Amino acid sequence: MRTTVRLDDDILEEAKRYALDRGTTLTAVLEEALRELLARRGQRAAGAEPPLLPTFRGRGLRPGVDLHDTDALLDALEVAEDAGP
């Protein structure tokens, strides 16, 4: 596929020199660079640890609370608000 991209002149010249030094084409250099960038992005996302969330008072979920049931969760929150501190 053909496409047009705009590159900074310095980056383009460096990429051309890189291709020439390795006996390859500018297209091959750009494809390799994009593949490496996209592969690193995928590895980072897959290997990333989920963030730790702060907890406040209590010992986790209340019995019977289903985090996948929005209506039940909202009901449980309303009951907790009505009960007060």
N, C-alpha and C positions, 0 to 999 in steps of 0.2 A: 504494500500500500504506500502511496505517496502522500506526503503531507508537508506543510510549511510550518517551520517554527522560527521564532526570533530568539537569537542567543546573543549574549554579551560578546563583543568582539574579542576580548581577551580569552574568554572561555573557549570560543570557537577556534582561535589560533592554537591554544594549548591542546585541544582535542585533535586538531589536524596533525600537530607535531607527534602526539601520542600514537595516532594511527600510522603515521609514516615510519616512526621508530620501530613499530611492531609489524610492519608490512601488511597492514589490514586497511579496511576502509573506514571512513568517518561514520558511515551508517552502522557498521559493526560495533564501533566504539560506543556510539550513543545507545544502541540496543543493549549492549552488555551493562552499561552504567544504569540504565533504567531497570533492567532485570534485577541487578544487585540491590538497588534502592527499594524496589517493590518487595523483594524477598525479605529484606531486613525488616521492613514495616510489618509484614505478616508474621515473622518470628517474634517480634517485640510484642505484638498484640496477643499472640497465642501463649507466650510465656509469661505475660504480665500477671502479677499477683493482684487479686482484688484488693481494693483499699480497705483498711481497717476502719470500721465505723465506731464512733464513740457510743458508749452505753451510759445510761443514767439510772440510778436506783433500780432495784428490782433484780429478778433472776431470769430474764429472758421472756419468751412469749407466755401469755396467760393460757391456761388449758382451754382448748376448744377454739382458739383464735386461728383462723385460716388466712394467711397473707394473700392467698389467691382469690379470696372472696371479698371484694371491695365493700359490699353492703354489710356483711357481718363485721368487718373490720371497723367501719364507721359506727356501727351500733355499739361495738365494744368501747370505742373511744368516747362516745356520748355517755355511756354508763359510767365510765371512769371519771369524766368531767362532773357528772351529777353527784358522784360520791364524794368529790372534793379531796383535799390532801389528807 
